Amino acid sequence: MDRFETCFVAIRWVVYAFIGCFLSVIFIGSVSLREEYIKTTFLVVAIHENNQTLLIAFGMTVKNNIYCCTVFLMMLREALR
C-alpha cells in the first residue's frame, strides 16, 4: 500500500529542445516487464537532425492496461504545453 502506482519523468530542457526544434517522434510505446513491482515501462523517443536519439519522456506503472497508457499520454501532453 505504500508503493507508487505511476511514475512520469520528463526533463524540462529536453522538452524545450523538442518543442524548439520540432524533432520527429520515432517511438511512443510501452514495454511489458515481468518484475514484481514494475509491470510496464513507457518511452517517448525522438530523433535529432544529427540522427541521434533523444529521450523525451519516461514512465513506469505497476499495471498493464489502457488506463495507464492514457494517463501517460495525458501527462506527456501536459509536459509538452
Stockholm file with secondary structure:
# STOCKHOLM 1.0

chainA/1-81         MDRFETCFVAIRWVVYAFIGCFLSVIFIGSVSLREEYIKTTFLVVAIHENNQTLLIAFGMTVKNNIYCCTVFLMMLREALR
#=GR chainA/1-81 SS CCSCSEEEECCHHHHHHHHHHTCEEEEEEEEECCCSSCCEEEEEEEECTTSCEEEEEEEEESCCSHHHHHHHHHHHHHHTC
#=GC SS_cons        CCSCSEEEECCHHHHHHHHHHTCEEEEEEEEECCCSSCCEEEEEEEECTTSCEEEEEEEEESCCSHHHHHHHHHHHHHHTC
//
